[in-house]
């Protein structure tokens, strides 16, 4: 095999690799990135929702404790 033939073979392989990257790998990476972005957005929404629920539970706990104390006072009065 001559040097020119070897060079042509290398160029053909390089072109095939470039086509694979362009047509298969790049679109797949884009899909993965888009999926990651969606998952990240959903995770952030769920974290915020969890924080809101936690805040509500703390408020309810305070409300219940207050009423438990009021009920205890009423029991003592009787």
C-alpha positions as CSV (number, residue, x, y, z in Angstrom):
1,X,0.0,0.0,0.0
2,X,1.4,3.3,-1.0
3,X,1.6,6.4,1.1
4,X,-1.1,8.1,-0.9
5,X,-3.4,5.1,-0.5
6,X,-2.8,5.0,3.3
7,X,-3.5,8.7,3.4
8,X,-6.8,8.3,1.4
9,X,-7.8,5.4,3.8
10,X,-7.1,7.6,6.8
11,X,-9.1,10.5,5.3
12,X,-12.0,8.1,4.6
13,X,-12.0,6.9,8.2
14,X,-11.8,10.4,9.5
15,X,-14.7,11.4,7.4
16,X,-16.7,8.4,8.6
17,X,-15.9,9.4,12.2
18,X,-16.9,13.0,11.6
19,X,-20.2,11.9,10.1
20,X,-20.9,9.6,13.1
21,X,-20.2,12.4,15.5
22,X,-22.4,14.8,13.6
23,X,-25.3,12.5,12.9
24,X,-25.4,10.2,15.9
25,X,-23.4,11.4,18.9
26,X,-24.3,15.1,18.8
27,X,-28.1,14.5,18.6
28,X,-27.9,12.0,21.4
29,X,-25.9,14.3,23.6
30,X,-28.5,17.0,22.9
31,X,-31.3,14.6,23.9
32,X,-29.5,13.7,27.2
33,X,-28.9,17.4,27.9
34,X,-32.6,18.3,27.3
35,X,-33.7,15.4,29.5
36,X,-31.3,16.5,32.2
37,X,-32.6,20.1,32.0
38,X,-36.2,18.8,32.4
39,X,-35.2,16.6,35.4
40,X,-33.4,19.5,37.0
41,X,-36.4,21.8,36.6
42,X,-38.7,19.2,38.1
43,X,-36.3,18.6,41.0
44,X,-36.2,22.3,41.8
45,X,-40.0,22.5,41.7
46,X,-40.3,19.5,44.0
47,X,-37.7,21.0,46.4
48,X,-39.7,24.2,46.6
49,X,-43.0,22.3,47.1
50,X,-41.4,20.3,49.9
51,X,-40.2,23.5,51.6
52,X,-43.7,24.9,51.3
53,X,-45.3,21.7,52.8
54,X,-42.7,21.8,55.6
55,X,-43.6,25.4,56.4
56,X,-47.3,24.6,56.5
57,X,-46.7,21.6,58.8
58,X,-44.7,23.8,61.2
59,X,-47.6,26.3,61.2
60,X,-50.1,23.5,61.9
61,X,-47.9,22.1,64.7
62,X,-47.9,25.5,66.3
63,X,-51.6,25.9,65.9
64,X,-52.2,22.4,67.4
65,X,-49.9,23.1,70.3
66,X,-51.7,26.3,71.0
67,X,-55.0,24.6,71.1
68,X,-53.8,21.7,73.2
69,X,-52.6,24.3,75.8
70,X,-56.0,26.0,75.7
71,X,-57.8,22.7,76.2
72,X,-55.5,21.9,79.1
73,X,-56.3,25.2,80.7
74,X,-60.0,24.5,80.3
75,X,-59.6,21.1,81.9
76,X,-57.8,22.6,84.8
77,X,-60.6,25.2,85.3
78,X,-63.2,22.5,85.7
